[in-house]
Amino acid sequence: MSQMLNIGPTNTSIRSVINHGTHFAGVRSQGQGPYHGVAAYMSVHDLNISSDQASYTNVFVDNKVNFIQTGWMVNPSLFGDGRTWSYGFWKGANGKGCYNSVCPDFVQVSKTDLLSGPFPYPRKGEGPRAVYPSILQDKESGN
């Protein structure tokens, strides 16, 4: 099943495989830019998935050669547990990619906003949890 819905300058695409497989939904910009970043409000969920599955939501930027993404993920094979974690992923022109701070030469700059870490479980009576991940271009360096 595949659906395409036009919403102004964006498209929403929903693809689903009936049996075990990949489920995908997204919004893609069709505008001319230039763009200097991307951000989204995302609800956080604790999911019960098996060790051979992963579930994630993210924002990403690509130039058809490199890409960077950030968001949250439940991935027992990557993190060693079934908790919901924040994460980042990079892929370079050489086709190689890596998760989080295990990338060669990665430097964590912020002392308060860690790239990767588990989200705390909600306390009783707490409302929904959400994050607002962003990827922004540095104004000075252009990176």
Buried (B, 14 or more C-beta within 10 A) or exposed (E): EEEEEEEEEEBEEEBEEEEEEEEEEEEEEEEEEEEEEBEEEBEBEEEEEEEEBBEBBBBBBEEEEEBBBBBBBBBBEBBEEBBBBBBBBBBEEEEEBBBBEEBEEEEEEEEEEEBBEEBEEEEEEEEEBEBEBEBEBEEEEEE
